[in-house]
Amino acid sequence: MRFFSQRRHFRDLSEQEVIALAISSEEDDARIYRSYAEMLRTDFPATAKIFEGMATEEDEHRRLLIDLHESRFGSVIPLIRREHVAGFYARRPIWLIENLGIDRMRTEAAAMEHDAERFYLAAAAKSGDAATRKLLGDLAAAEAGHQNAAYELEATHVDGDAEASESDVAKRQFILTWVQPGLAGLMDGSVSTLAPIFATAFATHNTWTTFLVGLAASIGAGISMGFTEAASDDGELSGRGSPIKRGVASGVMTTVGGLGHALPYLITDFWTATVIAIIVVFVELWAIAWIQNKFMETPFFRAAFQVVLGGALVFAAGVLIGSG
């Protein structure tokens, strides 16, 4: 799938670029941990100190990496960041984590360190220089230690027993491989096909024609979303799993989302088919909001407002265009 990606793949980076990427990533992570510490300083001072300590360690990692770069490649460090590399792990915006509380910060911190450990192990395996391999391996071990510190936060500051790290990893893997791409596909299929289906319905009042347009739009969107998801990330560094699995999840759910309100137009009576299709749309949009709340930890009413409002606007656009 690398042919379709517009970003560099990790396997194509030089050793200098890998080290430069590590430097910028350590800098970003230190800033994130300091932001967490600042948010928690008043109510959870002990946890804030832990995050401050993790930020300080990230600063030390960055210093070691800069020293390594200067000794091997000189003082000019290439500008390369995680968003420039296909499949490289991304970080959520700070304000999203702030709104979700200390438990979410703990989970996010553990995921950050897990991602960093994977990166350093892959980078060490890629390097042919003994000193570089040693440093990257040591950094991978340090990030693994940070994971344990992050998991301890929940046991200290959150009521109830902490979940086993293995369960957290398995749940995260399931969400990244199946739920996230499937949800993106369901949202695209449910919302993007509203306008063409209902525009055709109100323009022609022909249920069979409307069904054919809906079928074509759903399958076309499913193929497009499936290929896009599979090509966007090979899973090598992000840990999101097989691009084929993610592409299938996204493509199938996109098609299902569109077919949900296209299938009612197999009914020959126009208004009966339209009323049923509208009911299906309503159920689809609320189902998307529920999935976002359950698996992505988005506040339910915020998810519902975003999805239902967006769907309603697209639906209204289709009806207005078709009626005109």
C-alpha angles and dihedrals in degrees: 000000000000091000091069098048120100093201131073118266120230092241089059096055121105119233090256091054091048091054091046089051090051091051094052092044093052089050092051093047092050089054091050093051091049089051090052090049092051092050093050100038096100102043102025108028094163092054090045089057091052091053091046089053091050089050090051090052090050088053089053091049089052091050092051091049092049090051089051092049092050092050094049107028109011134252099300107093117198116241105245125144135183093263089061093062124073112238095009113142117265129212125229117240112269094237091060092055092045091057092051097055140228096313091058091048089054092051092046092049091051091049091049092054092045090053092047091050091053090049095051093047090052091045092050091051090051095052123091095191115095096214091048093049091051094050094046091048091050090050091051089054091048092052089050088055090052089056090061091049091051093050090051090061093072094050089052102043109020125072116245133032119312115249117248112263090234090059091049091051093048092048092047091049091051091050094047096045102038116005101046098048091037092052091048089051094047091051093048094045095045097046107029094053095050095083099049094042098049093037088056092044096053094038096052107018083212112131096195093051090047091051092051092050090048092048092050093045092048096048093042092050091046093053092046095048092045094054092042093053094045092048097045097069132011091201092234095125106008094059090222091136134235114356088216092058092046092047091051092048092049096042096046095046091047090054092045091050092055097041091053092076096028097059094064088067089071081081108092097217107086100210094043090051092046095050091050091047091052090050090050090051090052091051092046094052094048090046089055090051090050092050091049090051096046102041106019095038093231111157105261099233092046090051091045092049093050097045100038094044092048092047092047092053093050091046091050091049091053094048093047093048093046094046091050 
